[in-house]
Amino acid sequence: MESKKDRIVQALSATESPLRAEGVALAVDQLLDGKLADVVDLSEVAALVVSGLTHANVERVVARHVKPGWERYSRLAAATNTRVETLVPHASRERIRELAVTTRAPAAKWADGMIDPALLRRLLAPVWMNLLVNFGKRVMGGGGESGGGSATSRVASSIAGRLGKSVQNRAEKLVDAGRTVMGGLGAEVERRVQAAAREFAEGAESLFRDALRDRMASDEGRELLARITGGVVDHVMSVPLSALQADADRLPIADVLDLVPDIVSHAASVEFVQGVVLGEISAVIALEGDRTLRELLAEAGLLEPARAMMLQRGSSIVQGLVASEAFGGWLERLLDA
């Protein structure tokens, strides 16, 4: 003859068990109806989280989840034709444009002295020199002229010819010829400078980029850039958080946060975003899905404190559950099974 215990076990372990489903529902409802402060002790949770932020734990999380997650996202982003505007609803785009136009840039007073001007001058001086040399070459006719030599050569020939003829005439004509020649020389030089300036301006960006690239590739350029970058990092590290917050206070944070719900809810419906989220969930489950919570907590060194916290909180939850009238009725039906 079956004992009461056997009948209870059979009733709760059957494939279809209304009593088990009812008991689970009672436990879930008890949990849902409890105040958050009664279910979770924030101070205990905070202490547990902080104690888990050891170097080994953070390193493991970064290596196991953050880096692979970023690599997966990078591959998806590189392969998609999805544009940023696809992730932002039209109304939010218009609001972003308004904020961009009306928002004043932060004063960034904390950035004063961040870059050493002497180092910057040393870094860029050869670049500017390269540009000036190229401009000078063009002014002097480095490009050449067809049919009679460069403009400079023609001007020189003109000077010699006119002076030669003037020697045979009166002194007054010599003076007049000299004035005419100098006027022609000035006009020619001015024309040449203007033409060279127009031509140079069209290619100045490319010349500057090439000169800057060569400068950065040089030993001295790399050394100066490293010193400038190191100085920037050192400066930022010494900045009080209050100074950074002063700039943040000038930004329309409230307006930006108002845009977040529309943008997030809109982006969540985009196939690319859904693919990223599903891919990350699948990756985490594939990596950790066969492990128990006990194993994960033990690996992080949090098993004992987490278990103690759960037992304490669980005891109060069960106490409230078994004291309820609904649980009493369910238990009576279970005993009669």
Secondary structure, 3 states (H helix, E strand, C coil): CCCHHHHHHHHHHCCCCHHHHHHHHHHHHHHHHCCHHHHCCHHHHHHHHHHHCCHHHHHHHHHHHHHHHHHHHHHHHHHCCCCHHHHCCHHHHHHHHHHHHHCCCCCCHHHCCCCCHHHHHHHHHHHHHHHHHHHHHHHCCCCCCCCCCCHHHHHHHHHHHHHHHHHCCCHHHHHHHHHHHHHHHHHHHHHHHHHHHHHHHHHHHHHHHHHHHHHHHCHHHHHHHHHHHHHHHHHHHCCCHHHHHHHHCCCCHHHHHHHHHHHHHHHHCCHHHHHHHHHHHHHHHHHHCCCCHHHHHHHCCCHHHHHHHHHHHHHHHHHHHHCCHHHHHHHHHHHCC
